[in-house]
Amino acid sequence: MKWLVLLGLLTSSECIVIIPLTKVKTMRKTLSEKNMLNNFLKEQAYRLSQISSRGSNITIHPLRNIMDMVYVGKITIGTPPQEFQVVFDTGSSELWVPSVFCPSSACSTHIRFRHLESSTFRPTQKTFSITYGSGSTKGFLAYDTVRIGDLLSTDQEFGLSMEEHGFEDLPFDGVLGLNYPDMSFITTIPIFDNLKNQGAFSEPVFAFYLGKGKAKGSVVMFGGVDHRYYKGELNWVPLIHAGDWSVHMDRISMKRKVIACSGGCEALVDTGTSLILGPRRLVNNIQKLIGATPQGSEHYISCFAVYTLPSIIFTINGINYPVPARAYIHKDSRGHCYPTFKENTVSTSTETWILGDVFLRLYFSVFDRGNDRIGLAQAV
């Protein structure tokens, strides 16, 4: 499965499929502001049309930034196609959407797959159960046709939830995992692998550009890399082991002083995580260093700190990736500011950090399945 040259470094006129992502609010904030979000969604209808660049194979969907930090995109399932908004998640491997059999309140606020209306639907007797940091889902597995823009995965196995917890009133229907098959909680072939096996793209690579603030243009692209989304050269980082999007990180520093990952550590590059997560002791130390104060389960900081605090630098494979204060401090709808560092609640035997959207908005990321590596470059 190895290939020598990353032919994903293509021009925009070659076989690249680009799927736009919509930026929405982080889960933990949305859950406390359901009424405001519901009113927002009612007042502004959500319509996404597909745009194909003439003379190329790039597919682009218009973007919509709903509120804040989670990025979602459109897919369809079934024949005729039924549309869903999903999180494109490099931290998981499964694809699932709600089923019409799901009575949970979370399902009632989302689009549910109507299996009887699809001529290509094929059920199985297999069940699944997945737990995320923000919720959980249970259901059964089935096969059907799945489309991501112009990409078509026939006979794709996916999950249909019959029970959901923690996803109430969130503006996405399900999750599309882009991690390796090894990381799947259920024995299915992930959609990227299925597309690769079906020859949907020439090179096994995909990439993310996550827009900042209210800027439009967030995309996930398959089969190649569009140079317009980053500056300079891509810095390639080998994976710790083929089978997970984790890399070795050298250190985390501030003002030339190492503040975490002092002996090297593991970093998971995760598009499905909003914040930067790490071990409790080290995260609490960073909160103290930047002057954040605890209030209940949260930490808050003066909003003026974005003008005075230094960058926190993540060094990966010998390259420094600064994250400035304006990126690691966020303001909520009440005008309060909080650091985007959070405890990683998943216990690991080694020091592990999760580099989520706070980091990835600054750095364009390429996920190279052919060479088991990640490319990073400054986003435009």
Secondary structure as the mmCIF struct_conf table of DSSP 4:
data_model
#
loop_
_struct_conf.conf_type_id
_struct_conf.id
_struct_conf.beg_label_comp_id
_struct_conf.beg_label_asym_id
_struct_conf.beg_label_seq_id
_struct_conf.end_label_comp_id
_struct_conf.end_label_asym_id
_struct_conf.end_label_seq_id
BEND BEND1 LEU A 4 VAL A 5
TURN_TY1_P TURN_TY1_P1 LEU A 7 GLY A 8
STRN STRN1 LEU A 9 LEU A 10
TURN_TY1_P TURN_TY1_P2 SER A 12 SER A 13
BEND BEND2 GLU A 14 CYS A 15
STRN STRN2 VAL A 17 PRO A 20
STRN STRN3 THR A 22 VAL A 24
HELX_RH_AL_P HELX_RH_AL_P1 MET A 27 THR A 30
TURN_TY1_P TURN_TY1_P3 LEU A 31 SER A 32
HELX_RH_AL_P HELX_RH_AL_P2 LYS A 34 GLU A 43
BEND BEND3 GLN A 44 GLN A 44
STRN STRN4 ILE A 51 SER A 52
TURN_TY1_P TURN_TY1_P4 ARG A 54 GLY A 55
BEND BEND4 SER A 56 SER A 56
STRN STRN5 THR A 59 ILE A 60
BEND BEND5 MET A 67 MET A 69
STRN STRN6 VAL A 70 ILE A 77
TURN_TY1_P TURN_TY1_P5 GLY A 78 PRO A 81
STRN STRN7 GLN A 82 ASP A 89
TURN_TY1_P TURN_TY1_P6 THR A 90 GLY A 91
STRN STRN8 LEU A 95 PRO A 98
STRN STRN9 SER A 99 SER A 99
TURN_TY1_P TURN_TY1_P7 VAL A 100 PHE A 101
BEND BEND6 SER A 104 SER A 104
HELX_RH_AL_P HELX_RH_AL_P3 SER A 105 SER A 108
TURN_TY1_P TURN_TY1_P8 THR A 109 THR A 109
BEND BEND7 HIS A 110 HIS A 110
STRN STRN10 PHE A 113 PHE A 113
HELX_RH_3T_P HELX_RH_3T_P1 HIS A 115 GLU A 117
TURN_TY1_P TURN_TY1_P9 SER A 119 THR A 120
STRN STRN11 ARG A 122 THR A 131
BEND BEND8 GLY A 133 SER A 134
STRN STRN12 SER A 136 ILE A 148
TURN_TY1_P TURN_TY1_P10 GLY A 149 ASP A 150
STRN STRN13 LEU A 151 HIS A 165
BEND BEND9 GLY A 166 GLY A 166
TURN_TY1_P TURN_TY1_P11 GLU A 168 ASP A 169
BEND BEND10 PRO A 171 PRO A 171
STRN STRN14 GLY A 174 GLY A 177
BEND BEND11 ASN A 179 ASN A 179
HELX_RH_3T_P HELX_RH_3T_P2 PRO A 181 MET A 183
BEND BEND12 PHE A 185 THR A 187
HELX_RH_AL_P HELX_RH_AL_P4 ILE A 191 ASN A 197
TURN_TY1_P TURN_TY1_P12 GLN A 198 GLY A 199
BEND BEND13 PHE A 201 PRO A 204
STRN STRN15 VAL A 205 TYR A 209
TURN_TY1_P TURN_TY1_P13 GLY A 213 LYS A 214
STRN STRN16 VAL A 219 PHE A 222
BEND BEND14 GLY A 223 GLY A 224
STRN STRN17 VAL A 225 ASP A 226
HELX_RH_3T_P HELX_RH_3T_P3 HIS A 227 TYR A 229
STRN STRN18 TYR A 230 PRO A 238
STRN STRN19 LEU A 239 LEU A 239
BEND BEND15 ILE A 240 HIS A 241
TURN_TY1_P TURN_TY1_P14 ALA A 242 GLY A 243
BEND BEND16 ASP A 244 TRP A 245
STRN STRN20 SER A 246 MET A 254
TURN_TY1_P TURN_TY1_P15 LYS A 255 ARG A 256
STRN STRN21 LYS A 257 ALA A 260
TURN_TY1_P TURN_TY1_P16 SER A 262 GLY A 263
STRN STRN22 CYS A 265 VAL A 269
TURN_TY1_P TURN_TY1_P17 THR A 271 GLY A 272
BEND BEND17 SER A 274 LEU A 275
STRN STRN23 ILE A 276 GLY A 278
HELX_RH_AL_P HELX_RH_AL_P5 ARG A 280 LEU A 289
TURN_TY1_P TURN_TY1_P18 ILE A 290 GLY A 291
STRN STRN24 THR A 293 GLN A 295
TURN_TY1_P TURN_TY1_P19 GLY A 296 SER A 297
STRN STRN25 GLU A 298 TYR A 300
STRN STRN26 ILE A 301 ILE A 301
HELX_RH_3T_P HELX_RH_3T_P4 CYS A 303 TYR A 307
TURN_TY1_P TURN_TY1_P20 THR A 308 THR A 308
BEND BEND18 LEU A 309 LEU A 309
HELX_LH_PP_P HELX_LH_PP_P1 PRO A 310 SER A 311
STRN STRN27 ILE A 312 ILE A 316
TURN_TY1_P TURN_TY1_P21 ASN A 317 GLY A 318
STRN STRN28 ILE A 319 VAL A 323
HELX_RH_AL_P HELX_RH_AL_P6 ALA A 325 TYR A 328
STRN STRN29 ILE A 329 LYS A 331
TURN_TY1_P TURN_TY1_P22 SER A 333 ARG A 334
BEND BEND19 GLY A 335 GLY A 335
STRN STRN30 CYS A 337 PRO A 339
BEND BEND20 THR A 340 THR A 340
STRN STRN31 PHE A 341 GLU A 343
BEND BEND21 VAL A 346 VAL A 346
BEND BEND22 SER A 349 THR A 350
STRN STRN32 THR A 352 LEU A 355
HELX_RH_AL_P HELX_RH_AL_P7 ASP A 357 LEU A 360
TURN_TY1_P TURN_TY1_P23 ARG A 361 LEU A 362
STRN STRN33 TYR A 363 ASP A 368
TURN_TY1_P TURN_TY1_P24 ARG A 369 ASP A 372
STRN STRN34 ARG A 373 ALA A 379
#
